[in-house]
Amino acid sequence: MSVQQNPIVYGEAIQYELSNVVNPIPVYASFNRNFATQPAFLTWYLRNVHQPVFTGQTQSNKGIDRPIFQVSIFSQDMNDAFNLSNTILQSLHGYSGTFGTSGLWVAKVDIDWLYNTYDNELGLNQVILDCTLDIPT
């Protein structure tokens, strides 16, 4: 039987990796946004935790947990938003190895650029990325 990670392990790993990739741009969990004081920042939230995908003929082994997290890149300047998005894509898409500081092994990271938009009220460009972690369990 496969064993899946506690969601806090995923959250800590996501925060750590994103913070390292876009440093010095601030990275927040979605409930910590601060639109008013920073010209550029990232938010993320975790979804679809503990959705195992089984491979092979014996369905009870070779489990893969596939948590998905969504990243929102906010910036007053569209070029900065696109460049930050590209930095994340170049650094993490296709990544395989230890993710975060807890020794979480990721077989592969897939990142899809969902869309970009502009919020007139906030005066911020936004790029939305969807990120899937393939984690052997």
Secondary structure as the mmCIF struct_conf table of DSSP 4:
data_model
#
loop_
_struct_conf.conf_type_id
_struct_conf.id
_struct_conf.beg_label_comp_id
_struct_conf.beg_label_asym_id
_struct_conf.beg_label_seq_id
_struct_conf.end_label_comp_id
_struct_conf.end_label_asym_id
_struct_conf.end_label_seq_id
HELX_RH_AL_P HELX_RH_AL_P1 PRO A 7 VAL A 22
TURN_TY1_P TURN_TY1_P1 ASN A 23 PRO A 24
BEND BEND1 ILE A 25 ILE A 25
STRN STRN1 VAL A 27 ALA A 29
HELX_RH_3T_P HELX_RH_3T_P1 SER A 30 ASN A 32
TURN_TY1_P TURN_TY1_P2 PHE A 35 THR A 37
BEND BEND2 PRO A 39 PRO A 39
STRN STRN2 ALA A 40 ARG A 47
BEND BEND3 HIS A 50 HIS A 50
STRN STRN3 PRO A 52 PHE A 54
BEND BEND4 GLY A 56 THR A 58
TURN_TY1_P TURN_TY1_P3 GLN A 59 SER A 60
BEND BEND5 ASN A 61 LYS A 62
STRN STRN4 GLY A 63 ASP A 65
STRN STRN5 ILE A 68 SER A 75
BEND BEND6 GLN A 76 ASP A 77
HELX_RH_AL_P HELX_RH_AL_P2 MET A 78 LEU A 92
TURN_TY1_P TURN_TY1_P4 HIS A 93 GLY A 94
STRN STRN6 GLY A 97 PHE A 99
TURN_TY1_P TURN_TY1_P5 GLY A 100 GLY A 103
STRN STRN7 LEU A 104 VAL A 106
BEND BEND7 ALA A 107 ALA A 107
STRN STRN8 LYS A 108 ASP A 119
TURN_TY1_P TURN_TY1_P6 ASN A 120 GLY A 123
STRN STRN9 LEU A 124 PRO A 136
#
